Structure formats: C-alpha cells, structure tokens
Amino acid sequence: MNQVFAGGQFEIELDTGGAVRAQLCGRMRKFRIRVLLGDRVTVALSPYDLTHGMIVFRTK
C-alpha cells in the first residue's frame, strides 16, 4: 500500500506496477480487521472500472 485516504480508502500498488484505489470490504469492517500501510493484501478489481477495487484479504 502506498497511501491512506479518509473513509477507509487506500491507494494500492499492484505487483504488475499499476496503482488502484481500494476500500475495505464489509466483512473486514465487520470483524474489525486492521490494515496498515505496508501490508500485502488481496484486491478484487471492479469489472467496470479497473482503477477501483475492494480489499478482501490481508496476508500475514
């Protein structure tokens, strides 16, 4: 992750070199799974806009 924005949004650098803006999924907010700057995460990209995504998993 590169940057943290208000409202639980993050700018994430992909392994391919691109960058997307993503937010936490509802399950992660419900169970209060914290995501910090520098964590590796799994992102589900939107099929309609490839610059937006949803953080669905935080790796350990």
Biopython code that builds the backbone (N, CA, C, O; Angstrom):
import numpy as np
from Bio.PDB.StructureBuilder import StructureBuilder

atoms = [
    (1, "MET", "N", (0.826, -1.173, 0.000)),
    (1, "MET", "CA", (0.000, 0.000, 0.000)),
    (1, "MET", "C", (0.871, 1.237, 0.000)),
    (1, "MET", "O", (1.889, 1.301, 0.690)),
    (2, "ASN", "N", (0.462, 2.207, -0.774)),
    (2, "ASN", "CA", (1.229, 3.433, -0.881)),
    (2, "ASN", "C", (0.728, 4.536, 0.032)),
    (2, "ASN", "O", (1.520, 5.229, 0.670)),
    (3, "GLN", "N", (-0.587, 4.699, 0.095)),
    (3, "GLN", "CA", (-1.141, 5.859, 0.759)),
    (3, "GLN", "C", (-2.491, 5.518, 1.370)),
    (3, "GLN", "O", (-3.197, 4.639, 0.877)),
    (4, "VAL", "N", (-2.853, 6.221, 2.453)),
    (4, "VAL", "CA", (-4.132, 6.016, 3.121)),
    (4, "VAL", "C", (-4.960, 7.280, 2.969)),
    (4, "VAL", "O", (-4.470, 8.385, 3.201)),
    (5, "PHE", "N", (-6.240, 7.110, 2.571)),
    (5, "PHE", "CA", (-7.155, 8.233, 2.418)),
    (5, "PHE", "C", (-8.259, 8.123, 3.452)),
    (5, "PHE", "O", (-8.414, 7.089, 4.100)),
    (6, "ALA", "N", (-9.025, 9.197, 3.603)),
    (6, "ALA", "CA", (-10.148, 9.209, 4.541)),
    (6, "ALA", "C", (-11.236, 8.249, 4.062)),
    (6, "ALA", "O", (-11.331, 7.952, 2.871)),
    (7, "GLY", "N", (-12.048, 7.770, 4.990)),
    (7, "GLY", "CA", (-13.153, 6.895, 4.633)),
    (7, "GLY", "C", (-12.746, 5.458, 4.394)),
    (7, "GLY", "O", (-13.494, 4.710, 3.764)),
    (8, "GLY", "N", (-11.590, 5.050, 4.875)),
    (8, "GLY", "CA", (-11.163, 3.665, 4.711)),
    (8, "GLY", "C", (-10.722, 3.317, 3.312)),
    (8, "GLY", "O", (-10.823, 2.161, 2.902)),
    (9, "GLN", "N", (-10.232, 4.296, 2.566)),
    (9, "GLN", "CA", (-9.744, 4.029, 1.216)),
    (9, "GLN", "C", (-8.219, 4.051, 1.209)),
    (9, "GLN", "O", (-7.582, 4.793, 1.957)),
    (10, "PHE", "N", (-7.662, 3.223, 0.350)),
    (10, "PHE", "CA", (-6.218, 3.085, 0.248)),
    (10, "PHE", "C", (-5.810, 3.154, -1.210)),
    (10, "PHE", "O", (-6.573, 2.764, -2.094)),
    (11, "GLU", "N", (-4.604, 3.649, -1.463)),
    (11, "GLU", "CA", (-4.013, 3.537, -2.796)),
    (11, "GLU", "C", (-3.047, 2.374, -2.734)),
    (11, "GLU", "O", (-2.127, 2.361, -1.917)),
    (12, "ILE", "N", (-3.259, 1.401, -3.599)),
    (12, "ILE", "CA", (-2.510, 0.148, -3.554)),
    (12, "ILE", "C", (-1.680, 0.004, -4.816)),
    (12, "ILE", "O", (-2.169, 0.217, -5.925)),
    (13, "GLU", "N", (-0.418, -0.359, -4.632)),
    (13, "GLU", "CA", (0.467, -0.632, -5.759)),
    (13, "GLU", "C", (0.370, -2.118, -6.081)),
    (13, "GLU", "O", (0.574, -2.961, -5.208)),
    (14, "LEU", "N", (0.064, -2.431, -7.314)),
    (14, "LEU", "CA", (-0.081, -3.826, -7.739)),
    (14, "LEU", "C", (1.277, -4.428, -8.065)),
    (14, "LEU", "O", (2.252, -3.705, -8.270)),
    (15, "ASP", "N", (1.336, -5.747, -8.113)),
    (15, "ASP", "CA", (2.581, -6.436, -8.478)),
    (15, "ASP", "C", (2.975, -6.138, -9.910)),
    (15, "ASP", "O", (4.154, -6.198, -10.260)),
    (16, "THR", "N", (1.984, -5.812, -10.748)),
    (16, "THR", "CA", (2.270, -5.520, -12.157)),
    (16, "THR", "C", (2.797, -4.113, -12.359)),
    (16, "THR", "O", (3.219, -3.767, -13.462)),
    (17, "GLY", "N", (2.781, -3.287, -11.304)),
    (17, "GLY", "CA", (3.324, -1.949, -11.410)),
    (17, "GLY", "C", (2.269, -0.855, -11.422)),
    (17, "GLY", "O", (2.606, 0.315, -11.240)),
    (18, "GLY", "N", (1.014, -1.197, -11.629)),
    (18, "GLY", "CA", (-0.049, -0.202, -11.640)),
    (18, "GLY", "C", (-0.479, 0.167, -10.224)),
    (18, "GLY", "O", (0.018, -0.385, -9.242)),
    (19, "ALA", "N", (-1.408, 1.106, -10.142)),
    (19, "ALA", "CA", (-1.934, 1.526, -8.847)),
    (19, "ALA", "C", (-3.449, 1.608, -8.925)),
    (19, "ALA", "O", (-4.003, 2.037, -9.937)),
    (20, "VAL", "N", (-4.123, 1.192, -7.847)),
    (20, "VAL", "CA", (-5.581, 1.243, -7.770)),
    (20, "VAL", "C", (-5.975, 1.855, -6.433)),
    (20, "VAL", "O", (-5.231, 1.785, -5.455)),
    (21, "ARG", "N", (-7.157, 2.455, -6.415)),
    (21, "ARG", "CA", (-7.722, 2.936, -5.159)),
    (21, "ARG", "C", (-8.744, 1.900, -4.706)),
    (21, "ARG", "O", (-9.652, 1.547, -5.458)),
    (22, "ALA", "N", (-8.594, 1.418, -3.479)),
    (22, "ALA", "CA", (-9.459, 0.347, -2.989)),
    (22, "ALA", "C", (-9.957, 0.680, -1.593)),
    (22, "ALA", "O", (-9.342, 1.458, -0.864)),
    (23, "GLN", "N", (-11.082, 0.076, -1.237)),
    (23, "GLN", "CA", (-11.634, 0.241, 0.097)),
    (23, "GLN", "C", (-11.804, -1.122, 0.740)),
    (23, "GLN", "O", (-11.755, -2.148, 0.062)),
    (24, "LEU", "N", (-12.004, -1.131, 2.052)),
    (24, "LEU", "CA", (-12.175, -2.383, 2.777)),
    (24, "LEU", "C", (-13.537, -2.985, 2.474)),
    (24, "LEU", "O", (-14.523, -2.262, 2.328)),
    (25, "CYS", "N", (-13.592, -4.308, 2.378)),
    (25, "CYS", "CA", (-14.876, -4.970, 2.164)),
    (25, "CYS", "C", (-15.645, -4.992, 3.484)),
    (25, "CYS", "O", (-15.072, -4.754, 4.547)),
    (26, "GLY", "N", (-16.915, -5.271, 3.411)),
    (26, "GLY", "CA", (-17.785, -5.244, 4.576)),
    (26, "GLY", "C", (-17.409, -6.261, 5.635)),
    (26, "GLY", "O", (-17.538, -5.983, 6.828)),
    (27, "ARG", "N", (-16.949, -7.431, 5.227)),
    (27, "ARG", "CA", (-16.557, -8.467, 6.180)),
    (27, "ARG", "C", (-15.363, -8.015, 7.015)),
    (27, "ARG", "O", (-15.306, -8.293, 8.213)),
    (28, "MET", "N", (-14.406, -7.319, 6.391)),
    (28, "MET", "CA", (-13.224, -6.849, 7.123)),
    (28, "MET", "C", (-13.606, -5.737, 8.098)),
    (28, "MET", "O", (-13.038, -5.648, 9.187)),
    (29, "ARG", "N", (-14.561, -4.891, 7.718)),
    (29, "ARG", "CA", (-15.035, -3.852, 8.635)),
    (29, "ARG", "C", (-15.836, -4.467, 9.776)),
    (29, "ARG", "O", (-15.716, -4.033, 10.922)),
    (30, "LYS", "N", (-16.645, -5.466, 9.474)),
    (30, "LYS", "CA", (-17.490, -6.113, 10.489)),
    (30, "LYS", "C", (-16.647, -6.763, 11.581)),
    (30, "LYS", "O", (-16.934, -6.608, 12.768)),
    (31, "PHE", "N", (-15.615, -7.485, 11.181)),
    (31, "PHE", "CA", (-14.759, -8.184, 12.141)),
    (31, "PHE", "C", (-13.552, -7.349, 12.565)),
    (31, "PHE", "O", (-12.649, -7.856, 13.230)),
    (32, "ARG", "N", (-13.535, -6.079, 12.185)),
    (32, "ARG", "CA", (-12.504, -5.108, 12.578)),
    (32, "ARG", "C", (-11.095, -5.592, 12.278)),
    (32, "ARG", "O", (-10.212, -5.539, 13.135)),
    (33, "ILE", "N", (-10.894, -6.063, 11.059)),
    (33, "ILE", "CA", (-9.563, -6.490, 10.616)),
    (33, "ILE", "C", (-8.814, -5.239, 10.184)),
    (33, "ILE", "O", (-9.225, -4.549, 9.251)),
    (34, "ARG", "N", (-7.732, -4.957, 10.857)),
    (34, "ARG", "CA", (-6.973, -3.740, 10.602)),
    (34, "ARG", "C", (-5.994, -3.945, 9.453)),
    (34, "ARG", "O", (-5.356, -4.991, 9.341)),
    (35, "VAL", "N", (-5.890, -2.944, 8.616)),
    (35, "VAL", "CA", (-4.935, -2.958, 7.515)),
    (35, "VAL", "C", (-4.038, -1.744, 7.688)),
    (35, "VAL", "O", (-4.520, -0.615, 7.783)),
    (36, "LEU", "N", (-2.744, -1.977, 7.728)),
    (36, "LEU", "CA", (-1.783, -0.902, 7.930)),
    (36, "LEU", "C", (-0.986, -0.655, 6.666)),
    (36, "LEU", "O", (-0.931, -1.499, 5.772)),
    (37, "LEU", "N", (-0.378, 0.496, 6.605)),
    (37, "LEU", "CA", (0.468, 0.853, 5.484)),
    (37, "LEU", "C", (1.620, -0.137, 5.386)),
    (37, "LEU", "O", (2.328, -0.358, 6.369)),
    (38, "GLY", "N", (1.814, -0.728, 4.230)),
    (38, "GLY", "CA", (2.877, -1.705, 4.035)),
    (38, "GLY", "C", (2.409, -3.148, 4.051)),
    (38, "GLY", "O", (3.182, -4.039, 3.699)),
    (39, "ASP", "N", (1.167, -3.410, 4.448)),
    (39, "ASP", "CA", (0.633, -4.775, 4.446)),
    (39, "ASP", "C", (0.396, -5.253, 3.017)),
    (39, "ASP", "O", (0.056, -4.459, 2.140)),
    (40, "ARG", "N", (0.574, -6.544, 2.787)),
    (40, "ARG", "CA", (0.224, -7.136, 1.496)),
    (40, "ARG", "C", (-1.227, -7.580, 1.573)),
    (40, "ARG", "O", (-1.627, -8.245, 2.529)),
    (41, "VAL", "N", (-2.011, -7.215, 0.572)),
    (41, "VAL", "CA", (-3.444, -7.504, 0.576)),
    (41, "VAL", "C", (-3.852, -8.121, -0.751)),
    (41, "VAL", "O", (-3.145, -8.001, -1.751)),
    (42, "THR", "N", (-5.011, -8.789, -0.746)),
    (42, "THR", "CA", (-5.632, -9.304, -1.958)),
    (42, "THR", "C", (-6.748, -8.350, -2.339)),
    (42, "THR", "O", (-7.587, -7.998, -1.510)),
    (43, "VAL", "N", (-6.756, -7.935, -3.595)),
    (43, "VAL", "CA", (-7.722, -6.944, -4.064)),
    (43, "VAL", "C", (-8.593, -7.553, -5.153)),
    (43, "VAL", "O", (-8.092, -8.181, -6.086)),
    (44, "ALA", "N", (-9.909, -7.359, -5.023)),
    (44, "ALA", "CA", (-10.854, -7.748, -6.076)),
    (44, "ALA", "C", (-11.154, -6.496, -6.888)),
    (44, "ALA", "O", (-11.737, -5.541, -6.374)),
    (45, "LEU", "N", (-10.757, -6.501, -8.152)),
    (45, "LEU", "CA", (-10.961, -5.332, -9.003)),
    (45, "LEU", "C", (-12.367, -5.304, -9.563)),
    (45, "LEU", "O", (-12.968, -6.350, -9.806)),
    (46, "SER", "N", (-12.887, -4.113, -9.765)),
    (46, "SER", "CA", (-14.205, -3.942, -10.358)),
    (46, "SER", "C", (-14.126, -4.276, -11.846)),
    (46, "SER", "O", (-13.190, -3.841, -12.517)),
    (47, "PRO", "N", (-15.079, -5.034, -12.376)),
    (47, "PRO", "CA", (-15.049, -5.347, -13.806)),
    (47, "PRO", "C", (-15.406, -4.136, -14.681)),
    (47, "PRO", "O", (-15.137, -4.133, -15.882)),
    (48, "TYR", "N", (-16.006, -3.124, -14.078)),
    (48, "TYR", "CA", (-16.429, -1.952, -14.845)),
    (48, "TYR", "C", (-15.381, -0.854, -14.868)),
    (48, "TYR", "O", (-15.258, -0.130, -15.857)),
    (49, "ASP", "N", (-14.618, -0.725, -13.773)),
    (49, "ASP", "CA", (-13.591, 0.312, -13.688)),
    (49, "ASP", "C", (-12.358, -0.307, -13.047)),
    (49, "ASP", "O", (-12.361, -0.585, -11.847)),
    (50, "LEU", "N", (-11.317, -0.524, -13.815)),
    (50, "LEU", "CA", (-10.137, -1.234, -13.332)),
    (50, "LEU", "C", (-9.239, -0.384, -12.439)),
    (50, "LEU", "O", (-8.164, -0.836, -12.044)),
    (51, "THR", "N", (-9.661, 0.841, -12.112)),
    (51, "THR", "CA", (-8.886, 1.663, -11.191)),
    (51, "THR", "C", (-9.488, 1.635, -9.786)),
    (51, "THR", "O", (-8.960, 2.283, -8.882)),
    (52, "HIS", "N", (-10.591, 0.891, -9.584)),
    (52, "HIS", "CA", (-11.231, 0.776, -8.279)),
    (52, "HIS", "C", (-11.280, -0.693, -7.866)),
    (52, "HIS", "O", (-11.452, -1.584, -8.699)),
    (53, "GLY", "N", (-11.128, -0.923, -6.571)),
    (53, "GLY", "CA", (-11.159, -2.295, -6.092)),
    (53, "GLY", "C", (-11.633, -2.396, -4.665)),
    (53, "GLY", "O", (-11.954, -1.397, -4.022)),
    (54, "MET", "N", (-11.672, -3.631, -4.176)),
    (54, "MET", "CA", (-12.130, -3.932, -2.830)),
    (54, "MET", "C", (-11.081, -4.822, -2.173)),
    (54, "MET", "O", (-10.702, -5.849, -2.736)),
    (55, "ILE", "N", (-10.610, -4.441, -0.990)),
    (55, "ILE", "CA", (-9.643, -5.245, -0.251)),
    (55, "ILE", "C", (-10.410, -6.379, 0.410)),
    (55, "ILE", "O", (-11.288, -6.134, 1.237)),
    (56, "VAL", "N", (-10.084, -7.622, 0.051)),
    (56, "VAL", "CA", (-10.820, -8.770, 0.567)),
    (56, "VAL", "C", (-10.007, -9.645, 1.510)),
    (56, "VAL", "O", (-10.583, -10.481, 2.206)),
    (57, "PHE", "N", (-8.685, -9.482, 1.557)),
    (57, "PHE", "CA", (-7.853, -10.338, 2.403)),
    (57, "PHE", "C", (-6.553, -9.641, 2.720)),
    (57, "PHE", "O", (-5.949, -9.013, 1.850)),
    (58, "ARG", "N", (-6.115, -9.749, 3.974)),
    (58, "ARG", "CA", (-4.817, -9.223, 4.385)),
    (58, "ARG", "C", (-3.905, -10.393, 4.697)),
    (58, "ARG", "O", (-4.217, -11.212, 5.561)),
    (59, "THR", "N", (-2.777, -10.480, 3.999)),
    (59, "THR", "CA", (-1.846, -11.593, 4.236)),
    (59, "THR", "C", (-1.020, -11.310, 5.468)),
    (59, "THR", "O", (-0.841, -10.156, 5.858)),
    (60, "LYS", "N", (-0.522, -12.355, 6.073)),
    (60, "LYS", "CA", (0.255, -12.198, 7.314)),
    (60, "LYS", "C", (1.709, -12.021, 7.035)),
    (60, "LYS", "O", (2.503, -11.876, 7.965)),
]
sb = StructureBuilder()
sb.init_structure("model")
sb.init_model(0)
sb.init_chain("A")
sb.init_seg("    ")
for serial, (resi, resn, name, xyz) in enumerate(atoms, 1):
    if name == "N":
        sb.init_residue(resn, " ", resi, " ")
    sb.init_atom(name, np.array(xyz, "f"), 0.0, 1.0, " ", f" {name:<3s}", serial, name[0])
structure = sb.get_structure()
